[in-house]
Amino acid sequence: MLMATATRAQGVIDAHSHIITPDYLKSIRSSHLEMDEGFPIPHWDAESQLAFMDSAGIGCAVLTMCAPQPENVAAIRQVNAHCAQLKRQHPGRFKFCAALPLPDVAAAIAEVEYAYDTLGADGVKLATNSYGQYLGDPALDTLMQVLNDRHAVVILHPHRPEPVNQEVMHQTPLAMQEYLAETTRTIANMITRNIPARFPDIKFVVPHCGAYLPLAIPRMKSLYPVMKTKGLVGEIDWEKCLAPFYYDLAGAHSPETIKMMLTITSPDHIIYGSDFPYVSTGVLRLQLERMRQYLTDDPQLAPYKEMFLRENAEYLFGMRDGKPAPRFADDKEMIVRIAEIEVHEQYLDQYLQAAAHVGKKSVEQEPGVVCIFPMRTAEAPNRFRIIEIYRNQEAYQAHLSTEHFKRYKQGTLHMVKSLKLVDTTPLDTEAMKLIFKKQP
């Protein structure tokens, strides 16, 4: 019992798991949808999930409805209510993102209000398409505005594409390939309509290691000028469209996959997900243990281990150590850290330029960045120390989301041989303020 309690205190946060209730199964079977996604719906119960979480060191799991999703409003309400009950019964162990009865937009908006105000939902789950209505459809703009006003966390999940080639689906089940294409298709549709830019207070979680987006986004950007000139697409605000996307690690994660994801996002936007109960608990435990190991051993990824497994999800869902916590704006403590970096010698000149550029631009353009000061060590010219000072956690998180930091991080990832982030506690923050008032 003591071991389980200790595990929960600093446990992993699982941002991708599914709830499958008896009421849900009854609704699906009555509509003959049991094999609508080409895969049998697995068994689920809360006790099995809690046992898996305890055995794997997972402190909290975020529950969402699986696919297929019934159109029946009452059936969706029952699942959402079941999630809320589990959250109350097991404090700190479960959060949930409520399902919405789309494509009925009015009913979906009503469910958002009920889920947040009565059930205490932590966000919403949206299917990539609901019976042919894809995210990005103009008919959904009123719903997006409601979610934006709520500063909602939206967990996305692929559903069967509409239309679908049944012969191809039977030969290659959707989960093997089409789910990745479906996710990519939906995100592309959202981007070309500037949905994330027009509704910037929604945070979207993209499942399954970003699907094909690390390949699709550079292609979209490269073709965009031609498509725009031909009048085939409108104006796209790329920076604002990509900024709200988080990415979960459910599925075939690996060090190589994560590094590919870091070409389109920053380390603060990657979170762990299990996909329970669609994978056996034994396999999930081995996968998580392997992830812990390579996040410890890989020098490029090791500094972000706790961010991927716990911290990023804590900030996304407004929690810390499995308990409710203030959002960024209420966290006023100054952050002071030292980055210790060793660079491969063949990239030394390029890294020097990139580090100097991002440091200068960050201090000039970001009010919350007090100092980013790169230095080379005297004994080894390929080793660096960077003093970083941020006004508070909000300023630090904002810095990680800037385009200049993302370009620096993505452009130098292959140059860095090792990276260690040393967090410090200032002994006298008032004295620090005096230091920066002095001129050389």
C-alpha positions in Angstrom: 0.0 0.0 0.0 2.8 2.4 0.8 4.4 1.6 -2.5 1.2 2.4 -4.5 0.8 5.7 -2.6 4.4 6.7 -3.4 3.9 5.7 -7.0 0.9 7.9 -7.4 2.6 10.9 -5.8 5.0 11.3 -8.8 3.2 8.9 -11.2 3.0 9.1 -14.9 0.0 10.9 -16.4 -1.8 8.8 -19.1 -3.5 11.3 -21.5 -4.9 8.6 -23.8 -7.1 5.9 -22.4 -10.7 4.8 -23.1 -13.8 4.0 -21.1 -16.2 1.3 -22.3 -19.3 1.1 -20.1 -22.2 -1.4 -20.3 -24.5 1.4 -21.4 -22.1 2.3 -24.2 -21.9 -1.3 -25.4 -25.7 -1.6 -25.2 -26.1 1.4 -27.4 -23.5 0.2 -29.9 -25.0 -3.3 -30.2 -28.5 -1.9 -30.7 -27.2 0.0 -33.7 -25.2 -3.0 -35.0 -21.9 -1.0 -34.8 -19.8 -3.5 -32.9 -17.4 -3.9 -35.8 -17.9 -0.4 -37.4 -14.2 0.4 -36.8 -13.0 -3.0 -38.1 -11.8 -4.1 -34.7 -13.7 -5.7 -31.8 -14.4 -3.5 -28.8 -12.4 -4.8 -25.8 -13.5 -5.4 -22.3 -13.0 -2.6 -19.8 -13.7 -2.1 -16.1 -12.4 0.5 -13.7 -10.8 -2.1 -11.4 -8.7 -3.5 -14.2 -7.5 -0.1 -15.3 -6.6 0.9 -11.7 -4.7 -2.3 -11.3 -2.8 -1.6 -14.5 -2.1 2.0 -13.4 -0.7 0.8 -10.1 1.5 -1.8 -11.6 2.9 0.6 -14.3 3.4 3.6 -12.0 0.7 5.7 -13.6 -0.8 8.1 -11.2 -3.7 9.5 -13.2 -5.5 8.6 -16.5 -7.6 10.7 -18.7 -10.7 8.8 -19.9 -12.4 9.3 -23.3 -15.1 7.5 -25.2 -13.7 5.1 -27.7 -14.8 4.6 -31.4 -17.4 4.2 -32.7 -19.4 7.0 -31.1 -23.2 6.7 -30.9 -25.4 9.5 -32.2 -27.8 8.9 -29.3 -27.6 11.9 -27.0 -28.8 9.9 -24.0 -26.1 7.2 -24.5 -23.3 9.8 -24.7 -24.7 11.6 -21.5 -24.6 8.2 -19.7 -20.9 7.7 -20.5 -20.0 11.2 -19.5 -21.9 10.8 -16.2 -20.1 7.5 -15.6 -16.7 9.2 -16.1 -17.7 11.9 -13.6 -18.7 9.3 -11.1 -15.3 7.5 -11.4 -13.5 10.8 -11.0 -15.4 11.4 -7.7 -14.9 7.9 -6.5 -11.2 7.8 -7.1 -9.9 11.3 -6.4 -6.7 12.1 -8.3 -6.7 8.9 -10.3 -9.1 9.8 -13.2 -9.8 12.9 -15.3 -12.1 12.8 -18.3 -12.8 14.6 -21.5 -16.5 14.5 -22.4 -17.9 13.0 -25.6 -20.2 15.2 -27.6 -23.3 14.1 -29.7 -22.1 15.4 -33.1 -23.0 16.1 -35.9 -25.9 17.8 -33.9 -24.1 21.0 -33.1 -26.8 22.4 -30.8 -26.9 19.2 -28.8 -23.1 19.2 -28.7 -23.0 22.7 -27.3 -25.6 21.8 -24.7 -23.5 18.8 -23.7 -20.4 21.0 -23.3 -22.2 23.2 -20.9 -23.6 20.3 -18.9 -20.3 18.4 -18.9 -18.3 21.4 -17.6 -20.8 23.0 -15.2 -22.5 19.9 -13.8 -20.2 16.9 -14.3 -16.9 18.7 -13.8 -15.3 17.6 -17.1 -11.6 18.3 -17.7 -12.1 18.8 -21.5 -13.8 17.3 -24.4 -13.1 14.5 -26.9 -13.7 15.1 -30.6 -13.7 12.5 -33.3 -11.8 13.3 -36.5 -15.2 13.1 -38.2 -18.7 12.4 -36.9 -20.7 10.6 -39.6 -18.9 12.5 -42.4 -18.7 15.9 -40.6 -15.0 16.6 -40.4 -13.4 19.0 -37.9 -12.8 22.2 -39.7 -16.4 22.2 -41.2 -17.8 25.7 -41.0 -20.9 24.3 -39.3 -18.7 23.6 -36.2 -17.5 27.2 -35.8 -20.2 28.0 -33.1 -19.0 24.9 -31.2 -15.4 26.0 -31.5 -16.3 29.4 -30.1 -17.9 27.8 -27.1 -14.8 25.6 -26.5 -12.5 28.6 -27.0 -14.5 30.6 -24.4 -14.0 27.6 -22.0 -10.2 27.4 -22.7 -10.9 23.8 -23.5 -8.5 20.9 -23.8 -9.7 18.9 -26.8 -8.5 15.3 -27.2 -8.8 14.2 -30.8 -9.2 10.6 -31.9 -9.5 9.0 -35.3 -12.7 7.4 -36.3 -13.6 5.4 -39.4 -13.2 7.8 -42.5 -16.3 8.7 -44.4 -16.6 7.4 -47.0 -14.5 4.3 -46.6 -13.5 1.6 -49.0 -14.8 -1.6 -47.3 -12.6 -3.9 -49.3 -9.4 -2.0 -48.3 -10.6 -1.7 -44.7 -11.1 -5.5 -44.5 -7.7 -6.2 -46.0 -5.9 -3.6 -43.9 -7.8 -2.8 -40.7 -8.1 0.9 -39.9 -5.9 0.9 -36.8 -2.9 -0.4 -38.9 -2.8 2.6 -41.2 -5.9 4.6 -42.0 -6.2 6.0 -38.5 -2.9 7.8 -39.0 -4.1 9.1 -42.4 -7.5 10.1 -40.9 -5.8 12.1 -38.1 -3.5 13.8 -40.6 -6.4 14.6 -42.9 -8.4 16.2 -40.1 -5.6 18.3 -38.8 -4.8 19.5 -42.4 -8.5 20.4 -42.8 -8.4 22.4 -39.6 -5.2 24.2 -40.5 -6.4 25.3 -44.0 -9.4 26.9 -42.2 -7.2 28.5 -39.6 -9.3 26.8 -36.8 -6.4 26.8 -34.2 -5.5 30.4 -35.1 -9.1 31.7 -35.0 -9.8 29.9 -31.7 -6.4 30.2 -29.9 -7.6 29.3 -26.4 -8.3 25.7 -27.4 -5.6 23.2 -26.8 -5.8 20.2 -29.2 -4.2 16.8 -28.3 -3.2 14.9 -31.5 -3.0 11.1 -30.9 -0.7 8.4 -31.9 2.7 10.2 -32.1 1.4 12.9 -34.4 0.3 10.5 -37.1 1.8 11.5 -40.4 2.1 15.2 -39.5 5.9 15.3 -39.3 5.9 14.5 -43.0 2.7 16.3 -44.0 3.3 19.7 -42.4 6.6 20.5 -44.2 4.9 19.4 -47.5 1.9 21.6 -46.8 4.2 24.6 -46.1 6.2 24.0 -49.2 3.2 23.8 -51.5 1.3 26.6 -49.8 2.7 29.5 -51.9 1.7 27.8 -55.1 -1.7 26.8 -53.8 -2.4 30.3 -52.5 -1.3 31.9 -55.8 -3.7 29.6 -57.7 -6.5 30.6 -55.3 -6.9 27.0 -54.0 -6.3 27.9 -50.4 -6.7 31.1 -48.4 -4.4 32.8 -45.9 -2.9 30.4 -43.3 -1.3 31.6 -40.1 1.1 28.7 -39.7 2.6 29.8 -36.3 -0.7 30.3 -34.6 -2.2 27.2 -36.2 0.6 24.9 -35.0 1.1 26.4 -31.5 -2.0 24.9 -29.8 -1.2 21.3 -30.8 -0.1 18.8 -28.2 0.9 15.2 -29.2 0.5 12.0 -27.2 2.8 9.0 -27.4 0.2 6.3 -27.7 1.2 3.7 -30.2 4.5 2.9 -31.8 6.7 5.4 -29.9 10.5 5.2 -30.1 13.4 7.7 -29.7 13.4 8.1 -33.4 9.7 8.8 -33.5 9.9 11.4 -30.8 12.8 13.2 -32.5 10.7 13.3 -35.7 7.9 14.8 -33.7 10.3 17.5 -32.4 10.7 18.7 -36.0 7.1 20.1 -35.8 6.7 20.8 -32.1 8.6 21.6 -28.9 9.4 19.4 -25.9 6.7 21.0 -23.7 3.9 19.7 -26.1 4.6 15.9 -25.9 2.6 13.8 -23.4 2.4 10.1 -22.6 -0.6 8.0 -23.6 -1.3 4.2 -23.2 -4.4 3.5 -25.4 -5.7 1.3 -22.6 -7.6 -1.1 -22.9 -6.8 -1.7 -26.6 -3.4 -3.1 -25.8 -2.8 -5.8 -23.2 -1.6 -4.6 -19.8 1.5 -6.8 -20.0 2.5 -5.1 -23.3 1.7 -1.7 -22.1 3.9 -2.1 -18.9 6.8 -3.3 -21.1 6.3 -0.4 -23.5 6.3 2.1 -20.6 9.3 0.6 -19.0 11.2 0.7 -22.3 10.2 4.4 -22.7 11.5 5.2 -19.3 14.8 3.5 -20.2 15.4 5.2 -23.5 14.3 8.6 -22.1 17.0 8.0 -19.5 19.7 6.8 -21.8 19.3 9.0 -24.9 21.2 12.3 -24.2 19.0 14.3 -26.5 15.8 13.2 -24.9 16.8 12.6 -21.2 16.3 16.3 -20.2 12.6 16.0 -21.2 11.8 12.6 -19.5 9.7 14.1 -16.7 8.1 16.6 -19.1 6.9 13.8 -21.4 5.8 11.4 -18.7 4.1 13.9 -16.3 4.9 17.6 -16.2 3.5 18.6 -19.6 0.2 16.9 -18.9 0.1 18.5 -15.4 0.2 22.0 -17.0 -2.2 21.1 -19.8 -4.8 19.8 -17.4 -4.0 22.3 -14.5 -2.7 19.8 -12.0 0.5 18.9 -10.3 1.5 15.6 -8.7 -2.0 14.3 -9.4 -3.7 17.2 -7.5 -5.4 20.3 -8.8 -2.9 23.1 -9.2 -2.9 26.8 -10.3 -2.6 27.6 -13.9 0.5 29.4 -15.2 -0.7 32.9 -14.3 -0.9 32.1 -10.6 2.5 30.6 -10.5 4.7 33.6 -9.7 8.0 32.0 -8.7 11.0 33.0 -10.8 12.7 30.2 -12.7 16.4 30.1 -12.8 18.2 27.2 -14.5 21.5 26.4 -16.1 21.7 24.4 -19.3 24.8 22.3 -19.6 25.3 21.4 -23.3 28.0 19.5 -25.2 27.9 19.9 -29.0 29.3 17.7 -31.7 32.5 19.5 -32.9 31.5 19.4 -36.6 28.5 21.6 -35.7 30.2 24.0 -33.5 30.0 27.1 -35.7 26.3 26.5 -36.5 25.4 26.0 -32.9 27.2 29.1 -31.8 25.2 31.2 -34.3 21.9 29.5 -33.3 22.4 29.9 -29.6 23.4 33.5 -29.8 20.4 34.3 -32.1 17.8 32.7 -29.9 19.2 34.2 -26.7 19.2 37.8 -28.2 15.8 37.4 -29.8 14.2 35.9 -26.6 15.4 38.7 -24.4 14.4 41.4 -26.9 11.0 40.2 -27.7 9.7 38.3 -24.6 8.9 40.4 -21.5 9.0 37.3 -19.4 12.5 36.3 -20.4 14.9 38.1 -18.0 18.1 36.4 -19.2 19.3 33.8 -21.7 23.1 34.1 -21.7 25.1 31.4 -23.5 28.8 30.9 -22.5 31.6 28.6 -23.7 33.6 26.8 -21.1 37.3 27.6 -21.1 38.5 24.0 -20.9 36.4 22.7 -23.8 35.2 24.9 -26.7 32.4 22.5 -27.6 30.8 22.7 -24.1 28.4 25.5 -23.2 26.6 26.8 -20.2 23.4 28.9 -20.7 22.0 30.9 -17.8 18.2 31.1 -18.2 16.0 33.3 -16.0 12.2 33.6 -16.5 9.9 35.8 -14.5 7.6 32.8 -13.7 6.3 29.5 -15.0 3.9 31.2 -17.4 6.8 33.1 -19.0 8.8 29.9 -19.4 5.9 28.0 -21.0 5.3 31.0 -23.3 9.0 31.0 -24.3 8.8 27.3 -25.2 6.0 28.0 -27.6 7.7 30.8 -29.5 8.6 30.3 -33.1 12.2 31.3 -32.6 12.7 28.8 -29.7 11.1 26.0 -31.8 13.4 26.8 -34.8 16.4 26.7 -32.4 15.4 23.5 -30.8 14.4 21.7 -34.0 17.4 23.0 -35.9 20.0 22.1 -33.3 18.7 18.7 -32.0 21.1 16.7 -34.1 24.0 19.0 -33.1 23.7 18.3 -29.4 25.7 15.4 -28.0 24.4 15.8 -24.4 22.1 18.2 -22.5 21.5 18.6 -18.8 19.1 21.1 -17.3 20.1 22.2 -13.8 17.2 23.8 -11.9 18.2 26.2 -9.1 16.5 28.0 -6.3 17.5 31.7 -6.0 18.6 32.6 -2.5 17.8 36.3 -2.9 15.5 37.3 -5.8 15.6 41.0 -4.8 19.4 41.0 -5.1 19.0 39.4 -8.6 16.9 42.4 -9.7 19.6 44.8 -8.6 22.2 42.9 -10.7 20.3 43.5 -13.9 20.0 47.3 -13.2 23.8 47.7 -13.3 25.4 48.6 -16.6 28.9 47.4 -17.6 
